Amino acid sequence: MLKIAILDDDNIALNISKGVATSYLEEKKYQYSLLTFSSSLNFLASAKEEHYDLVLLDIDMPEMNGIEVARRIKDISFDTSIIFLSEKENLVFECFEVHPFGFIRKSKLYDDFSKVLNSFFEQFFASQDDKDILTIKTSTVIYSFKINEIVYIEGNRNYQTVYKKNGESTSLRILMKDLEEALNDKGFIRIQKGFIVNSLFIQRIETKEVVLINKVKLPLSPKLKDEVIKKYLSLTRNASNLFID
């Protein structure tokens, strides 16, 4: 079941967004749970107890602005997707730092809602598909990983450690080059001799390191920096979900 929350301090706008969301979800015949909040603090308290697949989040709120709420959401559950709602379209670029899925303008709520939600659910259900599995066979064990759950891989000579988004890690005997080849067309980027990263989990690329959504910082090779940025921009452009006219 999909678990969705809407947060907006304006109760009129909140009820309108709830109505649009409910109509959309019913039309698509999705099984869902939809909760609404007018208080940032009440929502964050709920988010600590309940995992949300998607949060529709107003940016301009007096108690705590939406960008700060988004930061806290990512600290609680970094795989929760965020779509911003706002009347202030000039704020869209300030949202990039928290890696939102999309941006819905309240002035064009109905048009943007369908566009962004259609894109979101297309990717969401594709990510639930078990067909993208990385299977690794060693002399004694066969390992299987859902590719979209791998955050990064750390190498240490003949042993590599796979880190997953749920915090689990698995070390296995295989060459890093073999993993890189297997994941090359799956959105993974080699950022340094000992690290391959899933681009879905990159928050930002700095001069000497790559910062992930879960706050992990990994070293970035100066020799690979330009190539890493080029590949990352190519991947994010192909998956662009922000609609701005």
N, C-alpha and C positions, 0 to 999 in steps of 0.2 A: 504493500500500500504506500502511495506517495504521501509524504508528510510535508505540508506547506504552511508557512506563516506569512502574514502581512503585518507590517508595522508602519503606522502613520499616526501622528499626534492629532491630526485633523479628523474628527469623527465622521464628518460628512464625506470627505475624500476616502476615508477608510471603508465606509459602507459601499461607496460606489465601486472601489477596487474589488471588494469582496463579491459584489454582485457580478461584475465582469468575469472575475476568476471562476466563480461557481458556474456561470453559464458556459464558459469555455470548457471546464472540466467535465460537466455533465454531457455536453455535446460530444466530447471525445470518448465518453463512457469510461473514464479512468476511475479506478478505485483510489480514494484519497481521503486525507484528513486535513482540514483547513482551519487554522486558528488565527484570530486577529488580535492585535495589541495596539493600544494607544500610548503606552508607556515603554520607553526603552529599557528601563530597569526591570520592569515586569517581564518583558520579552527575554532579556538576558538570563533572568532567573529560570525561566522555562527552558531556554536553550541548554542550560547545564544539566537538565533532567531528561530532555527530549531531543533526539537527533532529527533535524529538519533536512530534507533533501533540497529544498528551495526556500529562500526568504525574499519576499518582495518588500523593499525597504525604502521609505521616504528619506531623502537626503537632508532636507532643511527642517530640523526639529529643535525646539528650545532646550529640552532636558539633556539631550546628547545628540550631536548630529549623526547622520546616517553613516558617514565614513568612519567615525570612531566606533559606532556600533558594529560595522563590518569588520573592523580590526579585531574586536573582541569575539565576534563569531568565529573568525579564523583561528583564534587562540583556543577556543572551545572545541571546534570541529572543522578542521581546515578543508574538508571535502564537501562542506555545505555550499551550494551555489547561491549567488546573490544577484538579484536584478534590482537596480535602483529605479525608484519612482521620483519624479521631480517636475515642478513647474519652472525651475531655473535651469535651462538648457546649458548655460555657461559653466555649470558645475561638473559637466560630464567628464572633462579631462582630469579634474581633481580626483575622480573615482578610480583611475587606472591603478593606483598603488595597491588597492585591495583586491585586484584581479576579479572584477565583476564579470558575470556572464553577459549582461546586457544592460540597457538603459531605456526606460519607458517614459516618454513625455506625457505628463498629465493633460497637456493641451491636445494631444493626439492619442489619448488613452486606448481607444478601441482599435485603431490601426496598428499602433506599436505593440499592443498586447498580443495580438494574434501572431504578428511577425516574430517577436522575440520568443514567445512561448512555443510556437511551432518549432523554432530552431532548437530551443532548450530540450524539448522532449525527444526530438529526433536524436540528439546526441546522448541524452540521458538513457534512453532505452537501448541505444546501440552499445553503450558502455556496460549495460547489464547482460549483454549477449556473451555467452561463454566461448564463442568461436575464436576469439583472440587469446589464445593460450600459449604461453611459452613452456615447452616441455623439454626438460634436460635429463638425459640419461647418463648416469655414471656407471662405474663397474658394479656397484652394489644397490643403487637407489635410482628411482625415476622421480623427478620433481616436476610439478606443474604449477605455474603461476598465471593468474589473470594479468594480462599486460597492463590494463588500466589501473591496477592496484600497486604496480611497482613504482616507487618514487625515485629511487636511484640505486645504482650498483657501485660498490666500492671494491677495487681490486687489490690483491696482495699476492703477487707472483702467480702461483698456480691455483690459488683459492680466491673466490670472489664472494662477496656478501651482498645479498639482495635485500633491500629495505622496502617494506610495504607501507601503505598509508595507514594501516591499523597499528603501526608501531612494531610489528613483528619483523624479525630478520632471519635469514637463512644463509649459512655459508656452505659452499659447494666447490668441488674440484672441477674446474673448467677454465679454459683460457679466456681472458677478457676479449681478445679479438674475435672469438667465436660468438660471444654474446653480442658484441657490437654489430657483427654481420647479421645476426638473427633479428636484431631490433632496429636496424638501420632505417627501414621504411615505416616504423611504428611510432614516430614522433620522439625518438630518443636522440640525445646529443652527447657526443664525447667532449667533455669540457677540460679534461686533463688526463694524463696517462692512466691514472687510477680511478677515474670516475666517469660513469655514463648516467645521464639524468633524463627523466621523463619531462618533456617540455610542458606538460599540463600542470606540473607542480612548481614551475619557476615563477617566482614573484618579481624578481628583478636581476639584472646582470650589472655588476659593478666592475671597477677597474681590475681587481685581483680576486674576486670571488663571485659565486652565484648564490643568491639567497632564495631559498625555497619557501613555499607558502607556510610550511610548518616551522619556519624560523631557522632551520638548519642552514649553515653556511658552508659551502664547498669551495675549494681552491680552483681558480680559473687559470689555465696555462696562458701566459702572454702570447705564445706562438699560435695558440688556437683561438684567441679572443675574437678576431675579426670574423673567422669562419663560424664560430659559435653564434655571434650576433646575427650574421647573415642567415643562418639556418633557422634561428629562433624567430626572426622577423618573418621569414617565409612561412613558417608553420602557423604563427599567430595570424598572419594575413589570411591564410587559407581557412582559418577557423573564426574569422571576425564575426562578432555577434552584436556589435554596437550599431544601432540604427540612428543616423543623424542626417536630416535633410537640410 
